[in-house]
Amino acid sequence: MGDITLRRIDELTAIHDGIVKLAGAELGVESFGLQVLDFPAGFAHYPEHDHSEDGQEEVYVVLAGSCELKAGGERLALAAGALARVGPDLRRSIEPGPDGVRILAIGCSPRGAYERPQDFRLAAQA
């Protein structure tokens, strides 16, 4: 096989009690951030945040379940198949729906090279 890396979501290295799966690090992606977020129903610990310092925009792809994305004073209901982009300066948070949610989160800064946060690196790479 050429320059291809294959992983199954449920076999990825996970942090934060399995909530965040390190897809980008496991696949060896260096040009953008890539995580799978598994939030059970009632999960209220996804921190409200923005990326104004690093200029990172994020795209959330809902793979399963549903959630409410709160960003820039708006509340958007997202279900499986939905894609949402959030600009770097908007504060955002995610609240899972009644059955939880699985999200593919993709992030990168158009202002420069992507640098994986220390928390999202594999132990062997840290």
Secondary structure, 3 states (H helix, E strand, C coil): CCCCCCCCHHHCCEECCCCEECHHHHHCCCCCEEEEEEECCCCCCCCCECCCCCCCEEEEEEEEEEEEEEECCEEEEEECCCEEEECCCCCEEEEEEEEEEEEEEEEECCCCCCCCCHHHCCCCCC
